[in-house]
């Protein structure tokens, strides 16, 4: 009887070890796409939508509730960013990234 219990315990542990191995293997593959999304205007000279999204949901929503991005027109977003850029301590590249994201998703886009 004790041998049967050991066998039952051994197989789930082997399964868990296998799953952990697969997860660890594929988690290493995720760094490349995540790093690719971190390219910003300062690195490429063109605004990055991914960086703008990161700024909006990271920096802007640290003080404000997240507003639906498509709830404002382009003109309204330009005005809002111009008003808040100093408080948010945005660099010119970050401002360009943020505006690119907001303009692409604005109500009148």
N, C-alpha and C positions, 0 to 999 in steps of 0.2 A: 504493500500500500504506500509506504513512504516514497518508493521509486516512482510511482505514478504521479504523485504530487510534484516531485522534482521535475518530471518530464513536462507536466502542464505549465509549470513556471518557466521552464527553459525556453519553450517555443514563443510565448509572448515577448520575452526579453529579446530573443533573436529578431523577432518582427519589429520591435521598437528600435533596436539598434540599426536595422536596415532602413527604417523610415528616417531615423536621425541622420544616417549617412547620406541619403538622397537629398534631404532638406539642406544639409550643409554643403553638398556638392552644388546644388542649384542656387543657393543663396549667394555664392561667389560670382555667379553669372549676372546677377542683378546690378552690380556696381557699375558696369559699363554704361547701360542706358541711363542710370541715375546721374552719373558724372556728365554724360552728354547733355542732359537737361540743364546743367549748371553754367553753360556757356552764356555769357552776357554780352551786352552791347560793347562794353569796353574791350572784350577779347576779339570780337568779330567786326565791329564797326556797324553792325545792324542790330536792331532790337531783338531780344529773345522773348518769345511768348511764354516759354516755360519758366524763365527767370521772372518775368512779370507776374505770372500766376503765383510763384513762390513768394514774391514780395507782397502781393495783395493779401494772400491768405496767411502770411507770416507776420509781416510788419504792420499792415493796415489794421488787420483784425485783432492785433494785440491790444488795441485801445477801443476799437469799434466793433459792434456786431457785424458780421459779414452781410453786406447788402448784396442782393442779386445783381450780378455784373450787368445783366441785360435789363436792369431796371432804370438805367440812366442813359441819356443820349451822349453822343461823343462830346458835344459842347459842355454838357453838365460834368462829365468826367474830367475834361481839361480844366475846368474851373476848380473842381474839387482838388485835383492834384496840385494845381498852382497854389491853392490856399494852404495845403497841408505839407508840401515838400520840405519846408524848413523844419517844421516840427518833427517830421519823420526822418530828418537828416538823410535825405536821399541824395546820392551822388547824381551827376548828370546822366551817367550810364544807367543807373537804377531807375531814374525818372523815365528815361526813354523806354526801358523794358516794361515798366509798369503801364505807361501810356499805350504801348503797343498791345499789351494784353487787354486792357480796358477797351481800346478802340476796336479791336477784333471782335469783341463780345458785346459791345454797346447795343442799346435798343435800336438804333438806326444803322447798325452795321450791315 
